[in-house]
Amino acid sequence: MVICSCFNFRHIEALAETVHKLYKQKRGPKDPPLTVAGGNDKHWRAIDMGNILLHIMTEKARQKYDLEQLWSVGVEFDQLSEQQQTAVEYDWLAELPPPRSPPAAPPAKRRLPR
């Protein structure tokens, strides 16, 4: 696992694109295709290259998630993972539309006698 910090979203985008291009040029025929996660996230991009997992993060996200400590001591000893999440961190849930009820089944078709 490789973790690096970027200055901003454009820096993350540029680095992810460069890594993607280089991987396509250098990969062997048996190497897996590149998998990129976090396309909509402006603070974190994860690139899975099979045997290497690259995390590209802003400094703020890197401090928040603290992956180095999480992977070195485990979740049960990581104080950040044990903290309760505040309601502010879940504000985005309020913006989601309410769940829709499933559509009603169409009425059964009647066969007319001939």
N, CA, C and O of each residue as an XYZ file, in Angstrom:
456
protein
N       0.852     -1.164      0.000
C       0.000      0.000      0.000
C       0.899      1.228      0.000
O       1.863      1.316      0.761
N       0.560      2.175     -0.873
C       1.279      3.439     -0.973
C       0.268      4.552     -0.726
O      -0.811      4.562     -1.319
N       0.621      5.491      0.154
C      -0.255      6.613      0.472
C       0.507      7.895      0.174
O       1.635      8.072      0.634
N      -0.107      8.791     -0.595
C       0.556     10.060     -0.890
C      -0.430     11.209     -0.717
O      -1.645     11.021     -0.775
N       0.116     12.393     -0.504
C      -0.701     13.592     -0.311
C      -0.597     14.494     -1.529
O       0.455     14.597     -2.160
N      -1.707     15.144     -1.844
C      -1.751     16.126     -2.926
C      -2.262     17.445     -2.370
O      -2.855     17.497     -1.293
N      -2.023     18.507     -3.125
C      -2.418     19.831     -2.663
C      -3.913     20.090     -2.803
O      -4.517     20.729     -1.942
N      -4.516     19.594     -3.891
C      -5.923     19.886     -4.158
C      -6.494     18.843     -5.117
O      -5.811     17.893     -5.498
N      -7.761     19.036     -5.499
C      -8.455     18.084     -6.370
C      -7.782     17.967     -7.737
O      -7.650     16.863     -8.267
N      -7.358     19.087     -8.308
C      -6.704     19.039     -9.629
C      -5.406     18.255     -9.570
O      -5.062     17.546    -10.516
N      -4.700     18.376     -8.488
C      -3.459     17.630     -8.297
C      -3.757     16.131     -8.207
O      -3.036     15.316     -8.784
N      -4.821     15.770     -7.484
C      -5.235     14.365     -7.380
C      -5.584     13.824     -8.762
O      -5.147     12.736     -9.136
N      -6.377     14.589     -9.525
C      -6.780     14.174    -10.873
C      -5.565     13.959    -11.774
O      -5.478     12.947    -12.469
N      -4.630     14.903    -11.764
C      -3.451     14.814    -12.623
C      -2.596     13.604    -12.262
O      -2.130     12.886    -13.147
N      -2.391     13.378    -10.979
C      -1.581     12.240    -10.552
C      -2.257     10.919    -10.896
O      -1.598      9.991    -11.364
N      -3.566     10.825    -10.669
C      -4.296      9.594    -10.994
C      -4.249      9.312    -12.491
O      -4.079      8.162    -12.897
N      -4.396     10.339    -13.311
C      -4.347     10.166    -14.764
C      -2.954      9.728    -15.219
O      -2.829      8.864    -16.088
N      -1.912     10.316    -14.641
C      -0.544      9.940    -14.991
C      -0.253      8.498    -14.606
O       0.339      7.755    -15.389
N      -0.661      8.097    -13.415
C      -0.466      6.710    -12.976
C      -1.215      5.760    -13.903
O      -0.695      4.705    -14.268
N      -2.430      6.129    -14.283
C      -3.233      5.293    -15.182
C      -2.528      5.102    -16.528
O      -2.455      3.981    -17.031
N      -2.013      6.176    -17.110
C      -1.313      6.097    -18.396
C      -0.050      5.249    -18.285
O       0.201      4.396    -19.136
N       0.740      5.478    -17.248
C       1.977      4.712    -17.069
C       1.696      3.232    -16.850
O       2.409      2.376    -17.374
N       0.662      2.933    -16.080
C       0.309      1.534    -15.822
C      -0.079      0.834    -17.120
O       0.325     -0.303    -17.361
N      -0.861      1.514    -17.953
C      -1.266      0.917    -19.229
C      -0.055      0.652    -20.122
O      -0.026     -0.347    -20.840
N       0.945      1.540    -20.083
C       2.144      1.371    -20.901
C       3.034      0.243    -20.391
O       3.601     -0.506    -21.187
N       3.161      0.116    -19.092
C       4.143     -0.787    -18.493
C       3.606     -2.153    -18.096
O       4.395     -3.070    -17.869
N       2.294     -2.319    -18.005
C       1.762     -3.575    -17.493
C       2.025     -4.723    -18.453
O       2.107     -4.548    -19.669
N       2.153     -5.898    -17.865
C       2.359     -7.102    -18.645
C       1.031     -7.709    -19.063
O      -0.027     -7.263    -18.619
N       1.083     -8.728    -19.918
C      -0.163     -9.340    -20.397
C      -0.961    -10.036    -19.298
O      -2.175    -10.190    -19.425
N      -0.303    -10.456    -18.232
C      -1.002    -11.150    -17.142
C      -1.413    -10.214    -16.007
O      -2.103    -10.633    -15.077
N      -0.995     -8.956    -16.079
C      -1.353     -8.001    -15.031
C      -2.836     -7.645    -15.126
O      -3.381     -7.539    -16.225
N      -3.494     -7.458    -13.969
C      -4.932     -7.131    -13.983
C      -5.165     -5.711    -14.491
O      -4.262     -4.877    -14.433
N      -6.366     -5.432    -14.987
C      -6.668     -4.050    -15.380
C      -6.717     -3.157    -14.144
O      -6.986     -3.613    -13.033
N      -6.455     -1.907    -14.364
C      -6.437     -0.920    -13.287
C      -7.853     -0.664    -12.782
O      -8.784     -0.528    -13.576
N      -8.015     -0.599    -11.459
C      -9.305     -0.287    -10.857
C      -9.165      1.013    -10.078
O      -8.298      1.135     -9.213
N     -10.021      1.985    -10.386
C      -9.972      3.287     -9.717
C     -11.256      3.477     -8.923
O     -12.353      3.291     -9.451
N     -11.118      3.847     -7.655
C     -12.276      4.104     -6.792
C     -12.221      5.552     -6.315
O     -11.145      6.132     -6.170
N     -13.392      6.122     -6.075
C     -13.462      7.487     -5.561
C     -13.519      8.533     -6.650
O     -13.045      9.653     -6.459
N     -14.092      8.188     -7.794
C     -14.156      9.113     -8.920
C     -14.862     10.419     -8.615
O     -14.509     11.452     -9.185
N     -15.848     10.402     -7.733
C     -16.591     11.621     -7.394
C     -16.045     12.318     -6.157
O     -16.461     13.432     -5.838
N     -15.123     11.677     -5.463
C     -14.581     12.237     -4.230
C     -13.495     13.261     -4.556
O     -12.572     12.969     -5.316
N     -13.602     14.443     -3.990
C     -12.630     15.495     -4.266
C     -11.421     15.446     -3.334
O     -10.510     16.262     -3.471
N     -11.395     14.513     -2.396
C     -10.305     14.467     -1.425
C      -9.531     13.151     -1.430
O      -8.493     13.049     -0.776
N     -10.016     12.148     -2.153
C      -9.380     10.838     -2.057
C      -9.626     10.044     -3.331
O     -10.751      9.990     -3.829
N      -8.589      9.438     -3.849
C      -8.700      8.530     -4.990
C      -7.877      7.290     -4.646
O      -6.742      7.414     -4.186
N      -8.422      6.124     -4.859
C      -7.722      4.860     -4.611
C      -7.558      4.143     -5.946
O      -8.514      4.008     -6.709
N      -6.341      3.688     -6.220
C      -6.044      2.987     -7.466
C      -5.488      1.618     -7.113
O      -4.460      1.508     -6.444
N      -6.172      0.578     -7.565
C      -5.771     -0.805     -7.300
C      -5.072     -1.352     -8.538
O      -5.671     -1.462     -9.608
N      -3.789     -1.694     -8.376
C      -2.994     -2.234     -9.474
C      -2.686     -3.707     -9.258
O      -1.701     -4.220     -9.788
N      -3.507     -4.378     -8.496
C      -3.262     -5.793     -8.219
C      -2.428     -5.962     -6.968
O      -2.969     -6.161     -5.880
N      -1.104     -5.883     -7.110
C      -0.229     -6.053     -5.948
C       0.131     -4.724     -5.278
O       0.834     -4.719     -4.267
N      -0.333     -3.611     -5.818
C      -0.096     -2.286     -5.233
C      -1.435     -1.566     -5.123
O      -2.210     -1.529     -6.079
N      -1.698     -0.996     -3.958
C      -2.886     -0.164     -3.770
C      -2.403      1.244     -3.455
O      -1.767      1.475     -2.427
N      -2.708      2.184     -4.345
C      -2.252      3.567     -4.215
C      -3.403      4.437     -3.725
O      -4.466      4.478     -4.344
N      -3.185      5.132     -2.614
C      -4.166      6.081     -2.083
C      -3.617      7.484     -2.335
O      -2.539      7.831     -1.853
N      -4.363      8.284     -3.090
C      -3.990      9.672     -3.363
C      -5.000     10.531     -2.611
O      -6.197     10.486     -2.893
N      -4.507     11.317     -1.648
C      -5.411     12.046     -0.758
C      -4.936     13.477     -0.551
O      -3.755     13.786     -0.708
N      -5.886     14.345     -0.195
C      -5.482     15.663      0.286
C      -4.942     15.472      1.705
O      -5.209     14.457      2.349
N      -4.196     16.439      2.175
C      -3.629     16.335      3.524
C      -4.732     16.248      4.577
O      -4.600     15.526      5.565
N      -5.823     16.989      4.360
C      -6.946     16.974      5.305
C      -7.565     15.574      5.388
O      -7.842     15.082      6.483
N      -7.780     14.938      4.247
C      -8.345     13.578      4.232
C      -7.364     12.582      4.834
O      -7.764     11.648      5.530
N      -6.089     12.782      4.568
C      -5.079     11.867      5.111
C      -5.055     11.920      6.634
O      -4.910     10.887      7.289
N      -5.194     13.106      7.196
C      -5.247     13.235      8.652
C      -6.545     12.658      9.205
O      -6.546     12.024     10.260
N      -7.649     12.878      8.496
C      -8.950     12.405      8.967
C      -9.003     10.882      9.021
O      -9.408     10.317     10.037
N      -8.603     10.213      7.947
C      -8.724      8.754      7.879
C      -7.537      8.028      8.511
O      -7.683      6.889      8.954
N      -6.374      8.661      8.559
C      -5.192      8.125      9.235
C      -4.960      6.645      8.904
O      -4.875      5.805      9.800
N      -4.861      6.342      7.608
C      -4.690      4.957      7.169
C      -3.407      4.321      7.696
O      -3.368      3.118      7.955
N      -2.361      5.127      7.853
C      -1.104      4.577      8.353
C      -1.294      3.917      9.716
O      -0.851      2.790      9.933
N      -1.958      4.629     10.637
C      -2.184      4.069     11.966
C      -3.178      2.919     11.910
O      -3.000      1.910     12.592
N      -4.220      3.063     11.104
C      -5.231      2.018     10.998
C      -4.610      0.699     10.552
O      -4.935     -0.353     11.103
N      -3.727      0.741      9.569
C      -3.115     -0.490      9.067
C      -1.973     -0.984      9.949
O      -1.627     -2.164      9.901
N      -1.381     -0.101     10.756
C      -0.270     -0.555     11.593
C      -0.739     -1.138     12.924
O      -0.160     -2.115     13.400
N      -1.779     -0.559     13.536
C      -2.210     -1.052     14.850
C      -3.542     -1.777     14.816
O      -3.872     -2.483     15.768
N      -4.308     -1.628     13.768
C      -5.599     -2.307     13.676
C      -6.727     -1.436     14.185
O      -6.517     -0.510     14.968
N      -7.920     -1.746     13.728
C      -9.085     -0.919     14.035
C      -9.422     -0.911     15.530
O      -9.907      0.099     16.039
N      -9.175     -2.008     16.237
C      -9.545     -2.040     17.656
C      -8.666     -1.146     18.521
O      -9.036     -0.827     19.651
N      -7.485     -0.730     18.001
C      -6.592      0.130     18.772
C      -6.522      1.549     18.220
O      -5.818      2.391     18.777
N      -7.222      1.820     17.161
C      -7.181      3.138     16.536
C      -8.242      4.031     17.173
O      -9.437      3.760     17.059
N      -7.800      5.099     17.846
C      -8.729      5.981     18.549
C      -9.682      6.691     17.587
O     -10.841      6.915     17.936
N      -9.226      7.047     16.393
C     -10.094      7.749     15.449
C     -11.262      6.880     15.009
O     -12.371      7.384     14.833
N     -11.034      5.588     14.828
C     -12.126      4.722     14.381
C     -13.117      4.448     15.502
O     -14.257      4.062     15.244
N     -12.690      4.645     16.744
C     -13.567      4.408     17.882
C     -14.434      5.617     18.217
O     -15.412      5.484     18.953
N     -14.092      6.802     17.688
C     -14.853      8.010     17.997
C     -16.228      7.955     17.344
O     -16.399      7.392     16.263
N     -17.202      8.551     18.023
C     -18.550      8.647     17.476
C     -18.565      9.692     16.364
O     -17.933     10.741     16.483
N     -19.282      9.404     15.292
C     -19.430     10.366     14.203
C     -20.436     11.429     14.635
O     -21.435     11.118     15.284
N     -20.174     12.668     14.278
C     -21.102     13.742     14.617
C     -22.200     13.825     13.564
O     -22.049     13.320     12.451
N     -23.297     14.463     13.924
C     -24.428     14.601     13.000
C     -24.040     15.415     11.773
O     -24.582     15.191     10.691
N     -23.116     16.351     11.922
C     -22.688     17.181     10.797
C     -22.078     16.318      9.695
O     -22.267     16.608      8.513
N     -21.357     15.272     10.060
C     -20.718     14.415      9.070
C     -21.735     13.628      8.266
O     -21.410     13.130      7.187
N     -22.957     13.504      8.763
C     -23.984     12.757      8.053
C     -25.038     13.677      7.436
O     -26.101     13.199      7.040
N     -24.774     14.980      7.342
C     -25.724     15.928      6.766
C     -26.119     15.571      5.343
O     -27.248     15.838      4.932
N     -25.224     14.981      4.596
C     -25.519     14.650      3.199
C     -26.675     13.663      3.083
O     -27.320     13.591      2.037
N     -26.947     12.899      4.145
C     -28.062     11.950      4.104
C     -29.405     12.669      3.996
O     -30.341     12.155      3.384
N     -29.495     13.857      4.592
C     -30.751     14.604      4.563
C     -31.092     15.072      3.153
O     -32.258     15.328      2.852
N     -30.083     15.188      2.284
C     -30.319     15.654      0.921
C     -30.835     14.553     -0.002
O     -31.284     14.843     -1.111
N     -30.778     13.314      0.430
C     -31.245     12.215     -0.410
C     -32.763     12.239     -0.515
O     -33.446     12.580      0.451
N     -33.296     11.882     -1.680
C     -34.760     11.847     -1.803
C     -35.328     10.698     -0.976
O     -34.642      9.703     -0.742
N     -36.585     10.831     -0.529
C     -37.181      9.744      0.258
C     -37.339      8.502     -0.621
O     -37.466      8.623     -1.840
N     -37.332      7.321     -0.021
C     -37.476      6.103     -0.821
C     -38.842      6.064     -1.492
O     -39.852      6.472     -0.918
N     -38.844      5.566     -2.714
C     -40.100      5.451     -3.452
C     -40.750      4.117     -3.136
O     -40.071      3.113     -2.920
N     -42.070      4.121     -3.112
C     -42.761      2.848     -2.923
C     -42.731      2.110     -4.256
O     -42.728      2.739     -5.314
N     -42.709      0.782     -4.210
C     -42.658      0.034     -5.465
C     -43.919      0.290     -6.282
O     -44.987      0.524     -5.716
N     -43.804      0.247     -7.612
C     -44.990      0.501     -8.433
C     -46.045     -0.575     -8.215
O     -45.732     -1.740     -7.970
N     -47.301     -0.155     -8.311
C     -48.408     -1.103     -8.137
C     -48.427     -2.079     -9.306
O     -48.083     -1.724    -10.434
N     -48.830     -3.297     -9.025
C     -48.908     -4.312    -10.080
C     -50.025     -3.936    -11.046
O     -51.076     -3.459    -10.618
N     -49.810     -4.147    -12.348
C     -50.873     -3.820    -13.305
C     -52.065     -4.744    -13.099
O     -51.899     -5.887    -12.674
N     -53.271     -4.253    -13.400
C     -54.452     -5.110    -13.222
C     -54.364     -6.326    -14.142
O     -53.809     -6.265    -15.239
N     -54.921     -7.417    -13.664
C     -54.894     -8.654    -14.454
C     -55.743     -8.474    -15.705
O     -56.798     -7.842    -15.663
N     -55.282     -9.030    -16.810
C     -56.024     -8.934    -18.069
C     -57.130     -9.979    -18.080
O     -56.941    -11.122    -17.664
N     -58.288     -9.552    -18.569
C     -59.424    -10.475    -18.664
C     -59.494    -11.028    -20.079
O     -59.256    -10.319    -21.057
N     -59.811    -12.259    -20.160
C     -60.018    -12.873    -21.475
C     -61.501    -12.819    -21.798
O     -62.344    -13.251    -21.012
N     -61.790    -12.298    -22.929
C     -63.180    -12.220    -23.369
C     -63.553    -13.517    -24.085
O     -62.762    -14.037    -24.871
N     -64.754    -14.046    -23.819
C     -65.166    -15.269    -24.519
C     -65.422    -14.976    -25.996
O     -65.863    -13.882    -26.348
N     -65.149    -15.934    -26.839
C     -65.364    -15.757    -28.280
C     -66.586    -16.443    -28.742
O     -66.912    -16.393    -29.928
